[in-house]
Amino acid sequence: MRGGWLLTPGVVPYDVAYEAMHELAERRARDEIPDTLILLEHPPVYTAGRRTDPMHLLTVEQDAERLGADFRRVDRGGSVTFHGPGQLVGYPILHLGSRPDVIRYLRRLEEVIIRSAGSFGVGCGRNEVNTGVWTGRSKVCAIGVRTSRSVTLHGFALNCETDLSWYEAIVPCGLQGYGVTSLSEQSDVRITVEDALPVVRDAFATVFEVALSPAPPEVAELLAAPVRA
Protein backbone atom coordinates (compact mmCIF):
# COMPACT_ATOMS: atom_id res chain seq x y z
CA MET A 1 0.00 0.00 0.00
CA ARG A 2 1.52 3.29 -1.13
CA GLY A 3 1.48 6.45 0.94
CA GLY A 4 -0.66 9.49 0.23
CA TRP A 5 -1.82 12.76 1.74
CA LEU A 6 -5.17 13.73 3.23
CA LEU A 7 -6.56 17.26 3.51
CA THR A 8 -9.71 17.95 5.55
CA PRO A 9 -9.95 21.76 5.74
CA GLY A 10 -13.63 22.05 6.71
CA VAL A 11 -15.80 24.55 4.85
CA VAL A 12 -13.91 26.18 1.99
CA PRO A 13 -15.11 28.58 -0.74
CA TYR A 14 -15.34 26.85 -4.10
CA ASP A 15 -12.92 29.22 -5.82
CA VAL A 16 -10.22 28.53 -3.22
CA ALA A 17 -10.63 24.77 -3.58
CA TYR A 18 -10.68 25.00 -7.38
CA GLU A 19 -7.38 26.86 -7.48
CA ALA A 20 -5.76 24.57 -4.89
CA MET A 21 -6.93 21.45 -6.71
CA HIS A 22 -5.35 22.57 -9.97
CA GLU A 23 -2.09 23.56 -8.29
CA LEU A 24 -1.86 20.19 -6.54
CA ALA A 25 -2.60 18.38 -9.80
CA GLU A 26 0.28 20.21 -11.47
CA ARG A 27 2.58 19.20 -8.62
CA ARG A 28 1.40 15.61 -8.83
CA ALA A 29 2.04 15.52 -12.57
CA ARG A 30 5.61 16.64 -11.86
CA ASP A 31 5.84 13.90 -9.19
CA GLU A 32 6.54 16.51 -6.50
CA ILE A 33 3.79 15.21 -4.20
CA PRO A 34 2.09 11.85 -3.63
CA ASP A 35 -1.51 11.01 -4.41
CA THR A 36 -3.74 13.28 -2.35
CA LEU A 37 -7.38 13.25 -1.22
CA ILE A 38 -9.21 16.46 -0.28
CA LEU A 39 -12.44 16.06 1.72
CA LEU A 40 -14.36 19.25 2.45
CA GLU A 41 -17.63 21.14 2.38
CA HIS A 42 -18.55 24.20 0.31
CA PRO A 43 -20.82 27.19 0.84
CA PRO A 44 -23.71 27.06 -1.68
CA VAL A 45 -22.48 27.01 -5.28
CA TYR A 46 -23.79 25.72 -8.61
CA THR A 47 -21.11 24.40 -10.96
CA ALA A 48 -21.63 23.77 -14.67
CA GLY A 49 -19.37 21.25 -16.37
CA ARG A 50 -18.34 21.08 -20.00
CA ARG A 51 -21.40 19.05 -21.06
CA THR A 52 -23.94 21.47 -19.60
CA ASP A 53 -26.87 22.18 -21.89
CA PRO A 54 -28.37 25.66 -21.31
CA MET A 55 -31.72 23.92 -20.77
CA HIS A 56 -30.25 22.18 -17.70
CA LEU A 57 -29.58 25.51 -16.02
CA LEU A 58 -33.21 26.60 -16.04
CA THR A 59 -32.71 30.16 -14.67
CA VAL A 60 -30.00 29.46 -12.11
CA GLU A 61 -27.23 31.37 -13.89
CA GLN A 62 -29.26 34.55 -13.44
CA ASP A 63 -30.89 33.61 -10.13
CA ALA A 64 -27.98 32.11 -8.17
CA GLU A 65 -27.23 35.30 -6.26
CA ARG A 66 -30.88 35.75 -5.33
CA LEU A 67 -30.94 32.15 -4.12
CA GLY A 68 -27.87 32.78 -1.94
CA ALA A 69 -25.39 30.79 -4.01
CA ASP A 70 -22.51 31.32 -6.42
CA PHE A 71 -22.47 30.08 -10.01
CA ARG A 72 -19.32 28.81 -11.72
CA ARG A 73 -18.50 27.27 -15.09
CA VAL A 74 -15.76 24.68 -14.55
CA ASP A 75 -13.48 22.38 -16.53
CA ARG A 76 -14.76 18.99 -15.36
CA GLY A 77 -16.94 16.65 -17.36
CA GLY A 78 -20.68 16.32 -16.81
CA SER A 79 -23.44 18.87 -16.52
CA VAL A 80 -24.64 21.20 -13.78
CA THR A 81 -24.79 20.26 -10.09
CA PHE A 82 -24.96 21.83 -6.66
CA HIS A 83 -22.46 21.90 -3.78
CA GLY A 84 -23.31 23.19 -0.35
CA PRO A 85 -23.85 22.62 3.36
CA GLY A 86 -24.53 19.04 4.39
CA GLN A 87 -22.62 17.62 1.43
CA LEU A 88 -19.22 15.91 1.60
CA VAL A 89 -17.15 16.81 -1.45
CA GLY A 90 -14.09 14.79 -2.40
CA TYR A 91 -11.30 15.88 -4.74
CA PRO A 92 -8.84 13.02 -5.36
CA ILE A 93 -5.57 14.13 -6.94
CA LEU A 94 -4.30 10.78 -8.23
CA HIS A 95 -1.79 9.80 -10.90
CA LEU A 96 -3.40 7.09 -13.05
CA GLY A 97 -0.17 6.03 -14.74
CA SER A 98 1.04 6.19 -18.32
CA ARG A 99 -2.14 4.59 -19.70
CA PRO A 100 -4.93 6.07 -17.56
CA ASP A 101 -8.14 4.05 -17.39
CA VAL A 102 -10.70 6.73 -16.52
CA ILE A 103 -13.67 4.36 -16.62
CA ARG A 104 -12.02 2.09 -14.06
CA TYR A 105 -11.26 5.14 -11.95
CA LEU A 106 -14.93 6.19 -12.03
CA ARG A 107 -16.09 2.70 -11.04
CA ARG A 108 -13.68 2.74 -8.09
CA LEU A 109 -15.00 6.12 -6.94
CA GLU A 110 -18.50 4.69 -7.09
CA GLU A 111 -17.33 1.71 -5.04
CA VAL A 112 -15.99 4.03 -2.34
CA ILE A 113 -19.40 5.65 -1.94
CA ILE A 114 -21.36 2.39 -2.19
CA ARG A 115 -19.28 0.94 0.64
CA SER A 116 -19.57 4.12 2.69
CA ALA A 117 -23.34 4.30 2.32
CA GLY A 118 -23.58 0.63 3.28
CA SER A 119 -21.77 1.41 6.52
CA PHE A 120 -24.78 3.57 7.44
CA GLY A 121 -27.27 0.94 6.36
CA VAL A 122 -28.11 2.72 3.11
CA GLY A 123 -28.22 0.38 0.13
CA CYS A 124 -26.85 2.08 -2.97
CA GLY A 125 -25.72 0.94 -6.38
CA ARG A 126 -24.81 1.96 -9.90
CA ASN A 127 -26.99 3.08 -12.78
CA GLU A 128 -26.33 1.15 -15.99
CA VAL A 129 -26.25 4.34 -18.05
CA ASN A 130 -25.35 7.23 -15.74
CA THR A 131 -22.26 7.72 -13.59
CA GLY A 132 -22.75 8.26 -9.87
CA VAL A 133 -24.21 6.38 -6.93
CA TRP A 134 -27.94 5.76 -6.79
CA THR A 135 -30.85 4.48 -4.75
CA GLY A 136 -33.41 3.56 -7.36
CA ARG A 137 -33.90 6.54 -9.65
CA SER A 138 -32.45 9.05 -7.18
CA LYS A 139 -28.79 10.01 -7.05
CA VAL A 140 -27.14 10.23 -3.65
CA CYS A 141 -23.66 11.04 -4.97
CA ALA A 142 -22.71 12.91 -8.14
CA ILE A 143 -19.36 12.23 -9.79
CA GLY A 144 -17.67 14.47 -12.34
CA VAL A 145 -13.97 14.32 -13.17
CA ARG A 146 -11.25 15.50 -15.46
CA THR A 147 -7.76 14.18 -16.11
CA SER A 148 -4.76 16.27 -17.08
CA ARG A 149 -1.38 14.66 -17.77
CA SER A 150 -2.80 11.43 -16.28
CA VAL A 151 -3.72 13.20 -13.02
CA THR A 152 -7.30 13.39 -11.76
CA LEU A 153 -9.18 16.58 -10.90
CA HIS A 154 -12.62 17.26 -9.41
CA GLY A 155 -14.37 14.19 -7.97
CA PHE A 156 -17.54 13.37 -6.03
CA ALA A 157 -20.27 15.10 -4.02
CA LEU A 158 -22.06 12.94 -1.44
CA ASN A 159 -25.33 14.29 -0.07
CA CYS A 160 -25.27 13.61 3.67
CA GLU A 161 -27.95 15.97 5.00
CA THR A 162 -28.10 18.41 2.09
CA ASP A 163 -31.18 20.61 1.69
CA LEU A 164 -32.44 19.02 -1.52
CA SER A 165 -34.55 22.05 -2.44
CA TRP A 166 -31.36 23.61 -3.86
CA TYR A 167 -31.65 21.19 -6.78
CA GLU A 168 -35.01 22.60 -7.82
CA ALA A 169 -33.22 25.44 -9.63
CA ILE A 170 -31.45 23.08 -12.08
CA VAL A 171 -31.78 19.79 -13.94
CA PRO A 172 -29.26 17.92 -11.74
CA CYS A 173 -26.44 16.45 -13.85
CA GLY A 174 -28.64 17.13 -16.88
CA LEU A 175 -30.77 14.04 -16.18
CA GLN A 176 -34.45 14.59 -16.85
CA GLY A 177 -36.77 12.25 -14.97
CA TYR A 178 -34.34 11.40 -12.17
CA GLY A 179 -34.22 12.68 -8.61
CA VAL A 180 -31.69 13.45 -5.91
CA THR A 181 -31.59 12.15 -2.38
CA SER A 182 -29.31 12.06 0.66
CA LEU A 183 -28.00 9.53 3.15
CA SER A 184 -30.13 11.12 5.85
CA GLU A 185 -33.28 10.94 3.74
CA GLN A 186 -32.66 7.30 2.91
CA SER A 187 -31.84 6.23 6.45
CA ASP A 188 -34.36 8.35 8.40
CA VAL A 189 -31.45 9.15 10.72
CA ARG A 190 -29.39 12.32 10.55
CA ILE A 191 -26.03 11.60 8.92
CA THR A 192 -23.74 14.61 8.95
CA VAL A 193 -20.65 15.43 6.94
CA GLU A 194 -18.66 14.87 10.13
CA ASP A 195 -20.18 11.38 10.40
CA ALA A 196 -19.47 10.50 6.80
CA LEU A 197 -15.95 11.89 6.41
CA PRO A 198 -13.99 9.20 8.30
CA VAL A 199 -16.08 6.46 6.70
CA VAL A 200 -15.43 7.77 3.19
CA ARG A 201 -11.75 8.33 4.01
CA ASP A 202 -11.31 4.72 5.11
CA ALA A 203 -13.27 3.31 2.17
CA PHE A 204 -11.16 5.40 -0.22
CA ALA A 205 -7.95 4.14 1.38
CA THR A 206 -9.11 0.55 0.99
CA VAL A 207 -10.44 0.77 -2.57
CA PHE A 208 -7.47 2.76 -3.90
CA GLU A 209 -4.92 0.97 -1.70
CA VAL A 210 -3.38 4.14 -0.32
CA ALA A 211 -2.34 4.83 3.27
CA LEU A 212 -3.46 8.40 3.95
CA SER A 213 -1.64 10.70 6.36
CA PRO A 214 -2.12 14.44 6.96
CA ALA A 215 -0.57 16.67 4.32
CA PRO A 216 2.27 18.99 5.40
CA PRO A 217 1.22 22.42 6.76
CA GLU A 218 2.54 24.26 3.70
CA VAL A 219 0.21 22.20 1.50
CA ALA A 220 -2.73 22.64 3.85
CA GLU A 221 -2.20 26.40 3.54
CA LEU A 222 -3.49 26.21 -0.04
CA LEU A 223 -6.95 25.60 1.42
CA ALA A 224 -6.62 27.84 4.43
CA ALA A 225 -9.45 30.21 3.60
CA PRO A 226 -12.35 28.49 5.38
CA VAL A 227 -15.66 30.19 6.01
CA ARG A 228 -18.52 29.37 8.30
CA ALA A 229 -21.29 27.21 6.91
VENBEL-V296644 format. One line per field, one symbol per residue. burial: I if it has 9 or more other ideal C-beta (glycine too) atoms within 8 Angstrom, else O. A space follows every 50 residues. Layout:
burial: ???
This chain:
burial: OOOIIIIIIOIIIIOIIIIIIIIIIOIIIOOOIOIIIIIIIIIIIIIIIO OIOOOIIOOIOOIIOOIOIIIIOIOIOIIIIIIIIIIIIIIIIIIIOOOI OIOOIIIIIIIIIIIIIIOIOIOIOIIOOIOIIIIOOIIIIIIIIIIOOI IIIIIIIIIIIIOIOIIOIIIIIIIOOIOIIIIIOIIOOOIIIOIIIOII IOIIIOIIOIOIOOIOOOIIOIIOOIOOO
